[in-house]
Amino acid sequence: MHLIDVTNSYAKLVQSQLNTTDANYVKVYSLGNTSVIYTESNTAIGIALENHDRRVRKEEVDFVIKRLIKGTDTSYTLTVDKSRHVIEIHVDK
């Protein structure tokens, strides 16, 4: 699995996140058919995984956590919708 930085292709999404939330850093990645949106503010990190074609797999979630959340003892909150097409990871700083 590879995270590919596709932030430049989502300029409107990034600008919207920066203007309407307290985020000061936004990156968008592609993980095959799954989109990964990473936002960081002074108080928290938010990561959303989204796949419109199929459920997001556990391996994808584990991979993103390992790659984007630094620190082995970091705790996080996982929010999953019923269909598992959208998963959110929230980390308090």
Secondary structure, 3 states (H helix, E strand, C coil): CCCEECHHHHHHHHHHHHHHCCCCEEEEEEECCEEEEEEECCCEEEEEEECCCCCCCHHHHHHHHHHHCCCCCCCCEEEECCCCCEEEEEEEC
